[in-house]
C-alpha cells in the first residue's frame, strides 16, 4: 500500500523501515524498537516526527508500549476490524496494515432495512448510503464490510456514492465535510450464517456460520455516524487491546 518509500512522509518512511525489520525477523516479539531519541539521532528528524513513528506501528498492531519497559514488538494480529482502521487513520497511517488492499463492491443510496433504520435512528425505508468493501491481504479475505450512513451525507460528501476508495476513508471524509467526529463505538460479535449475496465474496458457502462484528459509531453530539457490519474471513482471529490506565 505504501508505494515508493521515499515519497512517504518521514514518519511513515521510518515506520516502514522498522516494519520491514519486524517482517524479516530481525526484530522479534519482545524486542525494543528504536526509541524516540534514537530515531531523532539516526534519521535527523524532530521529536514530533519520531514520536509519530511508534504511534503508527502501535496502531498497526506491530508494537505495544509496556510501562517500565518501553515500546516492544508484539505478536501480530490476524485481523484489522473497522474500529482498528479508525485508529490507524488517526495515528497518521492509511487505515490499512502492510499488504492489505481494498475492493469496493458497491456504493449506492438504498432504502434503510429495519435493523439499519433502528441503528441510525431513522425511519425504515429512509434513503441511506450503503458502501460495501472487501479487504484482502496475502492470506486472502480479511473481511467483507458494509457501512450504512444517513442518506443526507450522500449530498454533503458525494464521494460516498462512488464505487472507489476514499483517501481519508469514511470517517475522515465525514469529519472533513461536516465536523462530526467519531468519539465512541460499540462492538458486537456474533456467529451468523453467511448471506447468499456475500458468500462468494467471503469464499465460503451460503449459510455457513461466520464470525460477524457489528460496529456503532457515535459523534461528539451522541448521534450515530455509522453503522457497520463486518463478515470476517475464514481462519481469522478477533482480538482487542485497551489501555486500562
Legacy VTK file of the C-alpha trace (Angstrom):
# vtk DataFile Version 3.0
C-alpha trace
ASCII
DATASET POLYDATA
POINTS 245 float
0.000 0.000 0.000
2.864 2.335 0.679
4.309 2.634 -2.856
7.701 4.333 -3.156
9.051 4.640 0.433
10.954 7.829 -0.438
7.676 9.518 -1.394
6.189 8.915 2.050
6.175 11.482 4.868
9.271 10.964 7.077
7.418 9.280 9.960
5.755 6.785 7.598
9.059 6.097 5.820
10.806 5.363 9.137
7.861 3.241 10.334
8.031 1.262 7.074
11.739 0.604 7.652
11.094 -0.752 11.175
8.088 -2.730 9.924
10.284 -4.440 7.350
12.764 -5.378 10.090
9.910 -6.963 12.034
8.637 -8.854 8.993
12.130 -10.148 8.180
12.509 -11.399 11.744
15.328 -9.005 12.586
13.115 -7.627 15.337
11.129 -10.319 17.150
8.273 -10.182 19.716
9.640 -8.623 22.899
12.482 -6.762 21.177
12.678 -2.996 21.612
12.241 -0.765 18.588
14.428 2.361 18.350
13.494 4.990 20.914
12.342 8.495 20.038
15.818 9.795 20.838
17.488 7.145 18.677
15.189 7.890 15.748
15.897 11.620 16.076
19.641 10.972 16.076
19.832 8.408 13.249
17.152 9.864 10.972
17.694 13.568 11.648
14.018 14.280 12.397
12.156 16.255 15.042
10.720 14.890 18.286
7.179 15.148 16.871
8.119 13.105 13.801
9.956 10.454 15.818
7.003 10.132 18.220
4.592 9.504 15.334
6.674 6.523 14.180
5.798 4.471 17.267
2.166 5.674 17.095
1.768 4.278 13.569
3.380 0.942 14.474
1.184 0.649 17.596
-1.941 1.370 15.588
-0.966 -1.318 13.077
-0.502 -3.831 15.908
3.221 -4.337 15.286
4.361 -2.944 18.644
2.999 -2.175 22.099
4.064 0.144 24.905
4.857 -1.690 28.133
5.079 0.504 31.284
8.601 0.497 32.694
9.994 -1.342 29.690
9.324 0.720 26.572
7.941 0.042 23.109
8.436 -3.551 22.021
7.460 -5.765 19.114
4.284 -7.719 19.720
2.713 -10.835 18.204
0.942 -9.650 15.024
-2.846 -9.677 14.920
-4.595 -11.611 12.183
-7.473 -9.202 11.676
-7.945 -5.484 11.200
-11.508 -4.505 12.092
-13.225 -1.267 11.170
-12.540 0.192 14.580
-8.829 -0.598 14.140
-8.830 1.228 10.808
-10.066 4.392 12.507
-7.182 4.143 14.982
-4.706 3.555 12.145
-6.011 6.616 10.311
-5.777 8.879 13.352
-2.254 7.681 14.091
-1.239 9.058 10.715
-1.451 5.849 8.728
-3.563 4.967 5.707
-6.130 2.845 7.520
-4.553 -0.339 6.183
-1.970 -2.697 7.574
1.017 -3.665 5.449
-0.020 -5.760 2.449
-3.729 -5.021 2.719
-5.821 -3.765 -0.168
-9.486 -2.984 -0.657
-12.040 -3.723 -3.368
-15.127 -1.504 -3.484
-18.017 -3.877 -4.143
-20.781 -1.257 -4.276
-21.696 2.278 -3.234
-25.287 3.408 -3.537
-28.327 5.043 -1.962
-30.877 2.464 -0.794
-33.959 2.305 1.476
-32.921 1.539 5.063
-33.763 -2.010 6.196
-35.356 -2.325 9.631
-32.130 -3.081 11.541
-30.254 -0.262 9.817
-33.055 2.234 10.454
-33.072 1.264 14.128
-29.287 1.650 14.388
-29.225 5.048 12.659
-32.329 6.375 14.385
-34.066 6.786 11.014
-37.385 5.672 9.555
-37.486 2.276 7.891
-37.151 2.820 4.147
-35.446 6.210 4.522
-32.677 6.926 1.955
-29.423 5.515 3.306
-25.868 5.435 1.982
-24.586 1.859 1.722
-20.925 1.110 0.997
-19.706 -2.479 0.699
-15.990 -3.253 0.596
-13.861 -6.377 0.610
-10.486 -6.191 2.371
-7.790 -8.672 1.368
-4.185 -9.440 2.255
-1.659 -12.091 1.286
-3.673 -14.711 3.209
-6.935 -13.998 1.390
-10.151 -12.338 2.542
-9.829 -10.301 5.733
-13.408 -9.083 5.889
-16.392 -8.067 3.806
-17.586 -4.829 5.341
-20.817 -2.926 4.751
-21.209 0.596 6.134
-24.563 2.355 6.465
-24.843 6.138 6.803
-27.561 8.795 6.832
-28.668 9.483 3.262
-28.066 13.241 3.566
-24.336 12.527 3.732
-24.562 11.498 0.078
-25.203 15.169 -0.727
-22.546 16.548 1.635
-19.939 14.015 0.521
-20.976 12.633 -2.905
-17.787 10.532 -2.983
-19.586 8.157 -0.618
-21.813 7.143 -3.532
-18.898 6.451 -5.873
-17.512 2.919 -6.160
-13.947 3.983 -5.472
-11.614 4.133 -2.452
-11.757 7.171 -0.163
-8.318 8.687 0.604
-9.349 9.501 4.193
-11.790 6.593 4.497
-15.410 7.156 5.553
-14.557 8.573 8.979
-12.068 11.120 7.682
-14.286 12.292 4.834
-17.308 12.851 7.079
-15.254 14.706 9.670
-13.726 16.921 6.984
-17.083 17.826 5.420
-19.319 18.038 8.484
-17.121 18.386 11.573
-18.721 15.244 13.003
-16.007 13.188 14.694
-16.370 9.588 15.838
-15.765 9.641 19.604
-17.414 6.433 20.831
-18.078 2.983 19.461
-19.776 -0.264 20.426
-18.685 -3.621 19.001
-20.955 -6.658 18.953
-19.599 -10.043 17.870
-21.911 -12.856 16.759
-21.921 -16.069 14.754
-24.184 -15.523 11.749
-24.957 -17.597 8.640
-23.202 -16.122 5.615
-25.836 -14.471 3.408
-26.077 -15.717 -0.158
-25.116 -12.337 -1.645
-21.831 -12.234 0.335
-20.837 -15.915 0.391
-18.838 -15.793 -2.846
-17.024 -12.637 -1.730
-16.120 -14.367 1.538
-15.010 -17.525 -0.240
-17.460 -19.665 1.722
-20.824 -21.370 1.278
-24.078 -19.532 1.831
-25.475 -20.369 5.258
-22.151 -21.385 6.792
-21.591 -19.876 10.222
-19.370 -16.808 10.004
-17.898 -14.546 12.649
-19.511 -11.097 12.370
-18.550 -7.840 14.068
-21.179 -5.111 14.156
-19.997 -1.577 14.960
-21.938 1.501 16.040
-20.030 4.802 15.936
-21.297 7.949 17.688
-20.239 11.558 17.138
-19.497 14.218 19.752
-23.208 15.074 19.973
-24.259 11.494 20.713
-25.662 10.778 17.243
-24.792 7.634 15.290
-22.443 8.452 12.416
-22.032 4.982 11.005
-23.448 1.508 11.416
-21.141 -1.167 10.030
-21.395 -4.934 9.641
-18.169 -6.868 9.018
-18.298 -10.513 7.935
-14.929 -11.968 8.897
-12.934 -14.138 6.504
-12.249 -17.783 7.326
-9.341 -18.640 9.656
-9.203 -15.137 11.097
-8.985 -14.255 14.768
-10.587 -11.314 16.543
-8.552 -9.607 19.231
-8.804 -6.370 21.169
-6.326 -4.496 23.301
-7.102 -1.482 25.505
-5.196 0.764 27.863
-6.636 0.353 31.373
-4.949 3.401 32.874
LINES 1 246
245 0 1 2 3 4 5 6 7 8 9 10 11 12 13 14 15 16 17 18 19 20 21 22 23 24 25 26 27 28 29 30 31 32 33 34 35 36 37 38 39 40 41 42 43 44 45 46 47 48 49 50 51 52 53 54 55 56 57 58 59 60 61 62 63 64 65 66 67 68 69 70 71 72 73 74 75 76 77 78 79 80 81 82 83 84 85 86 87 88 89 90 91 92 93 94 95 96 97 98 99 100 101 102 103 104 105 106 107 108 109 110 111 112 113 114 115 116 117 118 119 120 121 122 123 124 125 126 127 128 129 130 131 132 133 134 135 136 137 138 139 140 141 142 143 144 145 146 147 148 149 150 151 152 153 154 155 156 157 158 159 160 161 162 163 164 165 166 167 168 169 170 171 172 173 174 175 176 177 178 179 180 181 182 183 184 185 186 187 188 189 190 191 192 193 194 195 196 197 198 199 200 201 202 203 204 205 206 207 208 209 210 211 212 213 214 215 216 217 218 219 220 221 222 223 224 225 226 227 228 229 230 231 232 233 234 235 236 237 238 239 240 241 242 243 244
